[in-house]
Amino acid sequence: MVVAVSSDDPAWLRGRPSSRVGGTERVGVLPVFLRGPITPAQFLALSFAGLIALGTALLWLPVSHASGDIGGLDAWFTATSAVCVTGLVVVDTGTAWSPFGQVVILLLFQLGGLGLLTFGTVLAVATGRRLGVGQRLRLQEQVRAFDLGSLGRLLRAITLIVVGAETAGAILLYVRMAPVEGPGRGAWYAVFHSVSAFNNAGFSLYPDSLVRYVDDPVVTLSTIALVVVGGLGFVVLVNLHGRFRGPGRVRLTLHTRMVLSMTAFLVVAAMAVLLVFEWNNPNTLGSLTVGDRLLASAFQAVTPRTAGFNTLDYAAMVPASLVVTILLMFIGGNPGSTAGGIKTVTFHVLVLGVWSVIRGRHETSVFGRRIDHRTVQRASAIVTGAVLLGGAAVTVLALVEPDIPFLALLFEAVSALGTVGLSLGVTDDLTGPGRVVIIALMYLGRIGFLTFALALVEQQRRRPHRFLAEEVVIG
């Protein structure tokens, strides 16, 4: 179904698939599900759903199974976890899936991490195709870029960053994994874990994630570096690159400064808290040397920010450490990155907004810049929506999984919503309804609660009038 509109109608700039015929713009619309044309947010939600469906079909094939038969629900769960770069698994990745199945999983979290739109547009740019306005708007929704005109440069930078980081990570991991697994198998393990770490996917071919490398600085630090680079956000990486190349011409944007400051604060604070809580725990840090304790605490401070790997057994941690981990998983990584969660900038803006209210200020500011009140409202909406969604999901899980401890269900739900992949070991104990709830949380957590909400509603028209204001009592 198509409709024709005038080429000077601003509606055609809303990111709809189109083709120009004469003096009109032919704009595609969805025949069902949506009454209006496809917006960038809707296209993003549908593209991830389509990739999940394709991944489920491929993983359901017998050729994807190493031994035995994997049911459709488990294939759906694994495909969703891979596309949404979560890492929660109901079957062991290294033994349940054949080499073909493992390749499918790798491709799914590579596509899911970068985003279908980013990946497809990179290929288009590489083949010399020019980007249309609709394509640019969809890509901007995916990478959270600020300037449509700079997307070409951003895509080239993304390509170099991804290829360079994943290649370097694979080489470093190969040094440690090849002596144990052999040259060929070690190369595959190195590539798989490097791509998984950069995309913050959390999938591992080892049944214990990376616990066996808890005292290996090469594997630990390489994984940390991949997770941090992949979780910073492409816009931040490009801004940093420009700053280092031309300090006098390119300044660090407010977004970049907020990302770097909040990332550093969360990592240092989490590391310090985990050291205090777990220092004498014989099942976690207590059995390690001082140097290995620092290394392990740094790893556990970084990976809950949606990476999903672990070198310590979370089920053996004290409850206070689990609460801190849940908070880190809820916050997640940075906007426009491979990470999930409500995002660090969202959390930073919300905290700044609360601080402004406490101090009686009418404006929210940081680093000498004012933050628009609509940004504060969006941050509040995202956090509130995530809390309500997570609370509803935990309630349902408590009803359908009465035999699993509540803390484990809460941990599992926040891990899924934040697309983290950490677990207290109860994922494969979930019943069918429980797994469906986790699947929904992973999907909503990946595309973003606000993006999903925008994908389901039509563009709101501006009201011709405003209601009278009246004070209410709060607090």
C-alpha positions as a Python dict, from the first residue, in 0.01 Angstrom:
ca = {
    (1, 'M'): (0, 0, 0),
    (2, 'V'): (139, 344, -95),
    (3, 'V'): (22, 702, -76),
    (4, 'A'): (139, 1002, -273),
    (5, 'V'): (224, 1332, -107),
    (6, 'S'): (381, 1652, -225),
    (7, 'S'): (760, 1656, -214),
    (8, 'D'): (755, 1975, -9),
    (9, 'D'): (538, 1815, 260),
    (10, 'P'): (752, 1789, 578),
    (11, 'A'): (595, 1452, 656),
    (12, 'W'): (823, 1281, 408),
    (13, 'L'): (1114, 1365, 635),
    (14, 'R'): (988, 1127, 901),
    (15, 'G'): (1201, 841, 778),
    (16, 'R'): (954, 648, 563),
    (17, 'P'): (1069, 416, 283),
    (18, 'S'): (1005, 616, -33),
    (19, 'S'): (1071, 654, -401),
    (20, 'R'): (1029, 969, -604),
    (21, 'V'): (790, 956, -898),
    (22, 'G'): (762, 1279, -1092),
    (23, 'G'): (679, 1559, -849),
    (24, 'T'): (548, 1331, -580),
    (25, 'E'): (701, 1119, -311),
    (26, 'R'): (568, 762, -287),
    (27, 'V'): (575, 667, 78),
    (28, 'G'): (529, 311, 205),
    (29, 'V'): (305, 242, 502),
    (30, 'L'): (227, -64, 711),
    (31, 'P'): (-103, -227, 614),
    (32, 'V'): (-163, -358, 966),
    (33, 'F'): (-45, -302, 1323),
    (34, 'L'): (13, 69, 1264),
    (35, 'R'): (-228, 321, 1120),
    (36, 'G'): (41, 563, 1017),
    (37, 'P'): (366, 543, 816),
    (38, 'I'): (673, 377, 960),
    (39, 'T'): (875, 602, 1186),
    (40, 'P'): (1244, 545, 1267),
    (41, 'A'): (1151, 406, 1610),
    (42, 'Q'): (900, 164, 1457),
    (43, 'F'): (1146, 52, 1191),
    (44, 'L'): (1406, -12, 1460),
    (45, 'A'): (1165, -223, 1668),
    (46, 'L'): (1047, -423, 1367),
    (47, 'S'): (1399, -482, 1237),
    (48, 'F'): (1508, -638, 1565),
    (49, 'A'): (1192, -850, 1578),
    (50, 'G'): (1259, -970, 1224),
    (51, 'L'): (1618, -1063, 1303),
    (52, 'I'): (1502, -1255, 1611),
    (53, 'A'): (1252, -1449, 1398),
    (54, 'L'): (1522, -1533, 1143),
    (55, 'G'): (1766, -1637, 1416),
    (56, 'T'): (1503, -1857, 1581),
    (57, 'A'): (1437, -2038, 1253),
    (58, 'L'): (1808, -2098, 1193),
    (59, 'L'): (1877, -2218, 1548),
    (60, 'W'): (1577, -2450, 1535),
    (61, 'L'): (1731, -2639, 1242),
    (62, 'P'): (1888, -2976, 1332),
    (63, 'V'): (2214, -2864, 1168),
    (64, 'S'): (2251, -2606, 1446),
    (65, 'H'): (2240, -2868, 1723),
    (66, 'A'): (2550, -3050, 1844),
    (67, 'S'): (2359, -3333, 2007),
    (68, 'G'): (1996, -3401, 2087),
    (69, 'D'): (1704, -3183, 1990),
    (70, 'I'): (1665, -2821, 2100),
    (71, 'G'): (1305, -2707, 2113),
    (72, 'G'): (1154, -2402, 1952),
    (73, 'L'): (1124, -2210, 2279),
    (74, 'D'): (1493, -2261, 2358),
    (75, 'A'): (1587, -2155, 2004),
    (76, 'W'): (1368, -1845, 2042),
    (77, 'F'): (1522, -1766, 2381),
    (78, 'T'): (1878, -1804, 2246),
    (79, 'A'): (1808, -1599, 1933),
    (80, 'T'): (1653, -1318, 2138),
    (81, 'S'): (1941, -1325, 2384),
    (82, 'A'): (2192, -1305, 2097),
    (83, 'V'): (2017, -1032, 1895),
    (84, 'C'): (1954, -831, 2210),
    (85, 'V'): (2321, -887, 2313),
    (86, 'T'): (2217, -1019, 2652),
    (87, 'G'): (2396, -1348, 2706),
    (88, 'L'): (2140, -1533, 2915),
    (89, 'V'): (2132, -1896, 2803),
    (90, 'V'): (1911, -2197, 2868),
    (91, 'V'): (2156, -2442, 2706),
    (92, 'D'): (2536, -2438, 2714),
    (93, 'T'): (2663, -2247, 2411),
    (94, 'G'): (2986, -2446, 2375),
    (95, 'T'): (2835, -2794, 2387),
    (96, 'A'): (2468, -2769, 2284),
    (97, 'W'): (2524, -2589, 1955),
    (98, 'S'): (2714, -2718, 1653),
    (99, 'P'): (2982, -2505, 1481),
    (100, 'F'): (2709, -2384, 1244),
    (101, 'G'): (2486, -2290, 1537),
    (102, 'Q'): (2772, -2106, 1708),
    (103, 'V'): (2841, -1908, 1391),
    (104, 'V'): (2472, -1816, 1371),
    (105, 'I'): (2482, -1695, 1733),
    (106, 'L'): (2796, -1489, 1665),
    (107, 'L'): (2636, -1325, 1361),
    (108, 'L'): (2321, -1254, 1559),
    (109, 'F'): (2496, -1068, 1839),
    (110, 'Q'): (2724, -890, 1591),
    (111, 'L'): (2421, -765, 1400),
    (112, 'G'): (2230, -698, 1720),
    (113, 'G'): (2519, -510, 1877),
    (114, 'L'): (2583, -281, 1586),
    (115, 'G'): (2220, -264, 1487),
    (116, 'L'): (2070, -379, 1161),
    (117, 'L'): (2044, -26, 1035),
    (118, 'T'): (2402, 63, 1114),
    (119, 'F'): (2533, -260, 961),
    (120, 'G'): (2324, -227, 645),
    (121, 'T'): (2415, 136, 593),
    (122, 'V'): (2786, 64, 642),
    (123, 'L'): (2759, -185, 356),
    (124, 'A'): (2572, 71, 147),
    (125, 'V'): (2840, 334, 205),
    (126, 'A'): (3113, 80, 132),
    (127, 'T'): (2956, 7, -208),
    (128, 'G'): (2926, 373, -294),
    (129, 'R'): (2553, 422, -243),
    (130, 'R'): (2434, 759, -114),
    (131, 'L'): (2216, 782, 193),
    (132, 'G'): (1866, 920, 158),
    (133, 'V'): (1702, 1138, 421),
    (134, 'G'): (1486, 849, 540),
    (135, 'Q'): (1790, 622, 577),
    (136, 'R'): (1977, 893, 765),
    (137, 'L'): (1689, 944, 1007),
    (138, 'R'): (1667, 570, 1077),
    (139, 'L'): (2040, 546, 1127),
    (140, 'Q'): (2034, 849, 1356),
    (141, 'E'): (1774, 671, 1568),
    (142, 'Q'): (2006, 369, 1591),
    (143, 'V'): (2340, 537, 1673),
    (144, 'R'): (2194, 843, 1848),
    (145, 'A'): (2393, 1078, 1624),
    (146, 'F'): (2332, 1449, 1659),
    (147, 'D'): (2406, 1572, 1308),
    (148, 'L'): (2253, 1409, 1002),
    (149, 'G'): (2519, 1557, 778),
    (150, 'S'): (2802, 1382, 963),
    (151, 'L'): (2658, 1029, 943),
    (152, 'G'): (2883, 930, 652),
    (153, 'R'): (3196, 1008, 852),
    (154, 'L'): (3043, 843, 1157),
    (155, 'L'): (2980, 521, 965),
    (156, 'R'): (3334, 506, 833),
    (157, 'A'): (3462, 561, 1185),
    (158, 'I'): (3231, 288, 1319),
    (159, 'T'): (3369, 42, 1064),
    (160, 'L'): (3729, 115, 1161),
    (161, 'I'): (3651, 98, 1532),
    (162, 'V'): (3466, -233, 1510),
    (163, 'V'): (3717, -407, 1285),
    (164, 'G'): (4018, -272, 1474),
    (165, 'A'): (3886, -345, 1824),
    (166, 'E'): (3758, -695, 1750),
    (167, 'T'): (4074, -790, 1560),
    (168, 'A'): (4305, -663, 1832),
    (169, 'G'): (4096, -836, 2098),
    (170, 'A'): (4100, -1166, 1909),
    (171, 'I'): (4478, -1155, 1874),
    (172, 'L'): (4529, -1093, 2246),
    (173, 'L'): (4282, -1364, 2348),
    (174, 'Y'): (4438, -1609, 2103),
    (175, 'V'): (4769, -1582, 2290),
    (176, 'R'): (4602, -1734, 2596),
    (177, 'M'): (4336, -1959, 2443),
    (178, 'A'): (4539, -2126, 2169),
    (179, 'P'): (4780, -2307, 2406),
    (180, 'V'): (4481, -2459, 2585),
    (181, 'E'): (4236, -2521, 2300),
    (182, 'G'): (4478, -2575, 2013),
    (183, 'P'): (4554, -2344, 1717),
    (184, 'G'): (4230, -2389, 1522),
    (185, 'R'): (3987, -2417, 1811),
    (186, 'G'): (4177, -2146, 1999),
    (187, 'A'): (4137, -1908, 1705),
    (188, 'W'): (3762, -1965, 1699),
    (189, 'Y'): (3735, -1919, 2074),
    (190, 'A'): (3936, -1597, 2054),
    (191, 'V'): (3724, -1452, 1773),
    (192, 'F'): (3397, -1556, 1938),
    (193, 'H'): (3483, -1403, 2275),
    (194, 'S'): (3631, -1089, 2121),
    (195, 'V'): (3318, -1017, 1916),
    (196, 'S'): (3099, -1108, 2213),
    (197, 'A'): (3290, -873, 2445),
    (198, 'F'): (3294, -576, 2207),
    (199, 'N'): (2921, -610, 2146),
    (200, 'N'): (2858, -649, 2521),
    (201, 'A'): (2685, -980, 2439),
    (202, 'G'): (2815, -1194, 2725),
    (203, 'F'): (2806, -1520, 2528),
    (204, 'S'): (3089, -1757, 2614),
    (205, 'L'): (3188, -2098, 2480),
    (206, 'Y'): (3296, -2196, 2832),
    (207, 'P'): (3029, -2326, 3071),
    (208, 'D'): (3169, -2108, 3352),
    (209, 'S'): (3198, -1792, 3137),
    (210, 'L'): (3555, -1668, 3208),
    (211, 'V'): (3593, -1789, 3567),
    (212, 'R'): (3891, -2002, 3466),
    (213, 'Y'): (4075, -1684, 3364),
    (214, 'V'): (4013, -1494, 3690),
    (215, 'D'): (4389, -1459, 3751),
    (216, 'D'): (4488, -1405, 3386),
    (217, 'P'): (4560, -1034, 3325),
    (218, 'V'): (4573, -1073, 2946),
    (219, 'V'): (4225, -1222, 2911),
    (220, 'T'): (4078, -1007, 3189),
    (221, 'L'): (4218, -673, 3075),
    (222, 'S'): (4155, -746, 2706),
    (223, 'T'): (3792, -824, 2781),
    (224, 'I'): (3757, -513, 2996),
    (225, 'A'): (3900, -297, 2717),
    (226, 'L'): (3665, -447, 2457),
    (227, 'V'): (3364, -401, 2683),
    (228, 'V'): (3451, -39, 2764),
    (229, 'V'): (3521, 59, 2403),
    (230, 'G'): (3205, -110, 2278),
    (231, 'G'): (3003, 47, 2558),
    (232, 'L'): (3126, 406, 2524),
    (233, 'G'): (2915, 479, 2219),
    (234, 'F'): (3027, 550, 1865),
    (235, 'V'): (2952, 921, 1884),
    (236, 'V'): (3176, 950, 2191),
    (237, 'L'): (3457, 754, 2026),
    (238, 'V'): (3445, 972, 1716),
    (239, 'N'): (3445, 1287, 1931),
    (240, 'L'): (3746, 1160, 2127),
    (241, 'H'): (3927, 1073, 1805),
    (242, 'G'): (3867, 1420, 1668),
    (243, 'R'): (3982, 1577, 1993),
    (244, 'F'): (4312, 1389, 1991),
    (245, 'R'): (4376, 1466, 1624),
    (246, 'G'): (4300, 1835, 1651),
    (247, 'P'): (4290, 1963, 2009),
    (248, 'G'): (4248, 2322, 1892),
    (249, 'R'): (3964, 2253, 1649),
    (250, 'V'): (3743, 1987, 1810),
    (251, 'R'): (3605, 2021, 2161),
    (252, 'L'): (3463, 1748, 2378),
    (253, 'T'): (3086, 1773, 2365),
    (254, 'L'): (2873, 1785, 2677),
    (255, 'H'): (2750, 1435, 2591),
    (256, 'T'): (3106, 1300, 2579),
    (257, 'R'): (3203, 1463, 2907),
    (258, 'M'): (2895, 1326, 3081),
    (259, 'V'): (2963, 976, 2944),
    (260, 'L'): (3327, 973, 3050),
    (261, 'S'): (3267, 1117, 3396),
    (262, 'M'): (2976, 884, 3479),
    (263, 'T'): (3156, 579, 3337),
    (264, 'A'): (3467, 650, 3545),
    (265, 'F'): (3260, 714, 3858),
    (266, 'L'): (3057, 394, 3827),
    (267, 'V'): (3361, 174, 3760),
    (268, 'V'): (3569, 314, 4046),
    (269, 'A'): (3280, 320, 4293),
    (270, 'A'): (3166, -33, 4204),
    (271, 'M'): (3520, -166, 4228),
    (272, 'A'): (3569, -13, 4572),
    (273, 'V'): (3235, -143, 4701),
    (274, 'L'): (3297, -497, 4573),
    (275, 'L'): (3643, -502, 4729),
    (276, 'V'): (3496, -408, 5066),
    (277, 'F'): (3204, -651, 5050),
    (278, 'E'): (3389, -951, 4904),
    (279, 'W'): (3743, -912, 5038),
    (280, 'N'): (3709, -1187, 5298),
    (281, 'N'): (3455, -1402, 5114),
    (282, 'P'): (3638, -1733, 5059),
    (283, 'N'): (3409, -1822, 4769),
    (284, 'T'): (3494, -1509, 4568),
    (285, 'L'): (3784, -1271, 4639),
    (286, 'G'): (3898, -1426, 4967),
    (287, 'S'): (4086, -1711, 4799),
    (288, 'L'): (4284, -1485, 4561),
    (289, 'T'): (4606, -1290, 4596),
    (290, 'V'): (4589, -914, 4648),
    (291, 'G'): (4671, -845, 4284),
    (292, 'D'): (4414, -1094, 4161),
    (293, 'R'): (4153, -945, 4394),
    (294, 'L'): (4205, -605, 4236),
    (295, 'L'): (4187, -759, 3889),
    (296, 'A'): (3871, -957, 3965),
    (297, 'S'): (3695, -665, 4132),
    (298, 'A'): (3775, -441, 3834),
    (299, 'F'): (3631, -703, 3599),
    (300, 'Q'): (3312, -741, 3805),
    (301, 'A'): (3279, -361, 3822),
    (302, 'V'): (3284, -331, 3442),
    (303, 'T'): (3094, -633, 3314),
    (304, 'P'): (2759, -573, 3492),
    (305, 'R'): (2733, -264, 3273),
    (306, 'T'): (2567, -504, 3021),
    (307, 'A'): (2872, -711, 2921),
    (308, 'G'): (2756, -1029, 3096),
    (309, 'F'): (3090, -1204, 3144),
    (310, 'N'): (3206, -1301, 3492),
    (311, 'T'): (3525, -1430, 3650),
    (312, 'L'): (3363, -1480, 3992),
    (313, 'D'): (3060, -1688, 4084),
    (314, 'Y'): (2780, -1439, 4147),
    (315, 'A'): (2576, -1703, 4327),
    (316, 'A'): (2852, -1709, 4592),
    (317, 'M'): (2852, -1332, 4652),
    (318, 'V'): (2705, -1171, 4961),
    (319, 'P'): (2358, -1012, 4917),
    (320, 'A'): (2498, -657, 4941),
    (321, 'S'): (2722, -720, 4639),
    (322, 'L'): (2425, -853, 4444),
    (323, 'V'): (2228, -536, 4520),
    (324, 'V'): (2514, -323, 4386),
    (325, 'T'): (2534, -544, 4077),
    (326, 'I'): (2159, -507, 4018),
    (327, 'L'): (2196, -129, 4028),
    (328, 'L'): (2486, -142, 3781),
    (329, 'M'): (2286, -366, 3548),
    (330, 'F'): (1989, -131, 3565),
    (331, 'I'): (2202, 171, 3471),
    (332, 'G'): (2386, -12, 3194),
    (333, 'G'): (2616, 146, 2937),
    (334, 'N'): (2611, 459, 2727),
    (335, 'P'): (2368, 585, 2460),
    (336, 'G'): (2441, 487, 2101),
    (337, 'S'): (2663, 195, 2205),
    (338, 'T'): (2638, -182, 2205),
    (339, 'A'): (2533, -172, 2571),
    (340, 'G'): (2186, -175, 2724),
    (341, 'G'): (2024, -50, 3044),
    (342, 'I'): (1864, 289, 3099),
    (343, 'K'): (2206, 434, 3002),
    (344, 'T'): (2457, 634, 3203),
    (345, 'V'): (2358, 972, 3061),
    (346, 'T'): (1993, 907, 3149),
    (347, 'F'): (2093, 828, 3506),
    (348, 'H'): (2326, 1130, 3518),
    (349, 'V'): (2055, 1366, 3390),
    (350, 'L'): (1803, 1229, 3640),
    (351, 'V'): (2043, 1275, 3932),
    (352, 'L'): (2122, 1630, 3816),
    (353, 'G'): (1750, 1706, 3787),
    (354, 'V'): (1683, 1582, 4138),
    (355, 'W'): (1979, 1782, 4270),
    (356, 'S'): (1847, 2096, 4100),
    (357, 'V'): (1507, 2050, 4264),
    (358, 'I'): (1668, 1997, 4605),
    (359, 'R'): (1869, 2319, 4564),
    (360, 'G'): (1563, 2511, 4445),
    (361, 'R'): (1698, 2580, 4097),
    (362, 'H'): (1473, 2611, 3794),
    (363, 'E'): (1740, 2490, 3551),
    (364, 'T'): (1953, 2176, 3535),
    (365, 'S'): (2315, 2234, 3444),
    (366, 'V'): (2649, 2054, 3438),
    (367, 'F'): (2998, 2142, 3311),
    (368, 'G'): (2885, 2499, 3251),
    (369, 'R'): (2601, 2394, 3019),
    (370, 'R'): (2225, 2394, 3069),
    (371, 'I'): (2030, 2075, 3003),
    (372, 'D'): (1695, 2128, 2836),
    (373, 'H'): (1395, 2049, 3057),
    (374, 'R'): (1260, 1813, 2791),
    (375, 'T'): (1573, 1602, 2825),
    (376, 'V'): (1515, 1579, 3200),
    (377, 'Q'): (1155, 1477, 3133),
    (378, 'R'): (1266, 1207, 2891),
    (379, 'A'): (1515, 1075, 3145),
    (380, 'S'): (1244, 1063, 3410),
    (381, 'A'): (1009, 885, 3170),
    (382, 'I'): (1271, 623, 3077),
    (383, 'V'): (1363, 547, 3438),
    (384, 'T'): (1001, 540, 3554),
    (385, 'G'): (898, 318, 3264),
    (386, 'A'): (1189, 80, 3326),
    (387, 'V'): (1107, 55, 3697),
    (388, 'L'): (739, -12, 3628),
    (389, 'L'): (817, -264, 3355),
    (390, 'G'): (1076, -442, 3568),
    (391, 'G'): (845, -446, 3869),
    (392, 'A'): (560, -593, 3666),
    (393, 'A'): (791, -858, 3519),
    (394, 'V'): (929, -959, 3860),
    (395, 'T'): (574, -988, 3992),
    (396, 'V'): (478, -1220, 3707),
    (397, 'L'): (796, -1422, 3753),
    (398, 'A'): (723, -1460, 4124),
    (399, 'L'): (380, -1598, 4033),
    (400, 'V'): (495, -1848, 3768),
    (401, 'E'): (825, -1943, 3937),
    (402, 'P'): (734, -1988, 4308),
    (403, 'D'): (1021, -2231, 4369),
    (404, 'I'): (1295, -1982, 4273),
    (405, 'P'): (1414, -1733, 4540),
    (406, 'F'): (1290, -1378, 4491),
    (407, 'L'): (1639, -1224, 4484),
    (408, 'A'): (1739, -1462, 4205),
    (409, 'L'): (1426, -1366, 4006),
    (410, 'L'): (1493, -995, 4059),
    (411, 'F'): (1854, -1042, 3950),
    (412, 'E'): (1740, -1235, 3642),
    (413, 'A'): (1477, -979, 3544),
    (414, 'V'): (1708, -678, 3575),
    (415, 'S'): (1979, -868, 3388),
    (416, 'A'): (1736, -931, 3102),
    (417, 'L'): (1597, -575, 3100),
    (418, 'G'): (1948, -431, 3105),
    (419, 'T'): (2060, -685, 2838),
    (420, 'V'): (2342, -790, 3070),
    (421, 'G'): (2337, -1170, 3078),
    (422, 'L'): (2453, -1230, 3435),
    (423, 'S'): (2260, -1487, 3634),
    (424, 'L'): (2256, -1659, 3969),
    (425, 'G'): (2225, -1989, 3786),
    (426, 'V'): (1846, -2010, 3757),
    (427, 'T'): (1797, -1933, 3386),
    (428, 'D'): (1770, -2297, 3280),
    (429, 'D'): (1536, -2364, 3576),
    (430, 'L'): (1271, -2126, 3438),
    (431, 'T'): (948, -2276, 3313),
    (432, 'G'): (797, -2192, 2974),
    (433, 'P'): (602, -1885, 3096),
    (434, 'G'): (906, -1761, 3287),
    (435, 'R'): (1123, -1785, 2977),
    (436, 'V'): (867, -1592, 2774),
    (437, 'V'): (877, -1311, 3033),
    (438, 'I'): (1258, -1298, 3010),
    (439, 'I'): (1240, -1296, 2628),
    (440, 'A'): (1007, -995, 2640),
    (441, 'L'): (1236, -814, 2884),
    (442, 'M'): (1543, -874, 2666),
    (443, 'Y'): (1366, -738, 2359),
    (444, 'L'): (1229, -429, 2534),
    (445, 'G'): (1561, -369, 2704),
    (446, 'R'): (1753, -379, 2377),
    (447, 'I'): (1543, -147, 2164),
    (448, 'G'): (1481, 81, 2458),
    (449, 'F'): (1163, 137, 2652),
    (450, 'L'): (1108, 484, 2511),
    (451, 'T'): (1178, 370, 2154),
    (452, 'F'): (926, 87, 2191),
    (453, 'A'): (665, 323, 2330),
    (454, 'L'): (720, 562, 2040),
    (455, 'A'): (693, 271, 1798),
    (456, 'L'): (343, 185, 1921),
    (457, 'V'): (186, 528, 1917),
    (458, 'E'): (124, 777, 1643),
    (459, 'Q'): (300, 1112, 1623),
    (460, 'Q'): (130, 1338, 1872),
    (461, 'R'): (-16, 1652, 1722),
    (462, 'R'): (41, 1981, 1897),
    (463, 'R'): (-266, 2090, 2090),
    (464, 'P'): (-417, 2421, 1975),
    (465, 'H'): (-463, 2521, 2340),
    (466, 'R'): (-308, 2474, 2681),
    (467, 'F'): (-486, 2372, 3001),
    (468, 'L'): (-488, 2596, 3305),
    (469, 'A'): (-218, 2516, 3560),
    (470, 'E'): (-311, 2420, 3914),
    (471, 'E'): (-85, 2326, 4204),
    (472, 'V'): (-99, 1980, 4363),
    (473, 'V'): (66, 1851, 4681),
    (474, 'I'): (349, 1600, 4634),
    (475, 'G'): (612, 1448, 4858),
}
